């Protein structure tokens, strides 16, 4: 009895210490969780390519050359399009500022397409003439965008960009170490999963990896395809700045049904130039592309990799985005896939691990 009580006290103390240290460590690193999670997602995504490069050039495995090169490539793939977009946005911002100044001084004439509306034309034209066509009306409308509100929103944007830049830097740093030590990390996670969860640990790890890769194929690759198709449509139909809008469409298309907003923006730009037919065509083409991508391609790519009904994929994506932002695009479906896998194992096996026969549904 006297020997058992100290051992029990030691076990309790060890358990309390472990929990306390986990909570303290989580509190310390919670600000870097997003960067670490992004590094893990990207490492999982590029792991097949990384393994092929290692097999093709074995000499690169020595030292940190290959991890550094792959990290640099990832950084350039992200930074180059963003930099081009920012330069273009700065140029466009100057044009927009000049347009606002001219509109406040001279008013905005009623556009031709507004006079061609099949219904509500008279009311829309009257509102435009009263609120925007004259310098007084336009000045009253644009006065809401005072310098104070513009400075406030500008500061928020600046701090958001700074925060994202720091997160991106730490993501690249974490990615370098994950790639450099990938074999050791995989072995450690396998050992830990086996000790904690038994045979389920390996299956859960594989399910997470397959879910992340399937989500990347279904969201990123399909989104890039949508952006490329719509960029061609923008060029053909005469949408202003078609390449920039095509890139924005590709990014928005990574979220299911998110590209529809970009199609509406493209249609509105065409309407502002008086191209009513082209505006209708670009919206129709965009909705057709969304229908094919979201109802056929993505269910096959994501659902096939995760063995997950698409309704749970969609819930995981949208719920993940709402909770974790862009990172939730990949964490959400992976979480749903693991939960569904655990549920299937629970209902399809008895406590001893033997499979449970599935009862046939009752006949009508």
Secondary structure by P-SEA (a helix, b strand, c coil): caaaaaaaaaaaaaaaaaaaaaaaaaaaaccaaaaaaaaaaaaaaaaaaaaaaaaacccccccaaaaaaaaaaaaaaacaaaaaaaaaaaaaaaaaaaaaaaaaaccccccccccccccaaaaaaaaaaaccccaaaaaaaaccccaaaaaaaaaaaaaaaaaaaaaaaaaaaaaaaaaaaaaaaaaaaaaaaaaacccaaaaaaaaaaaaaaaaaaacaaaaaaaaaaaaaaaaaacccaaaaaaaaaaaaacccccaaaaaaaaaaaaaaacaaaaaaaaaaaaaaaaaaaacccccccccccccccaaaaaaaaaaaaaccccccccaaaaaaaaaaaaaaaaaaccccccbbbbbccccc
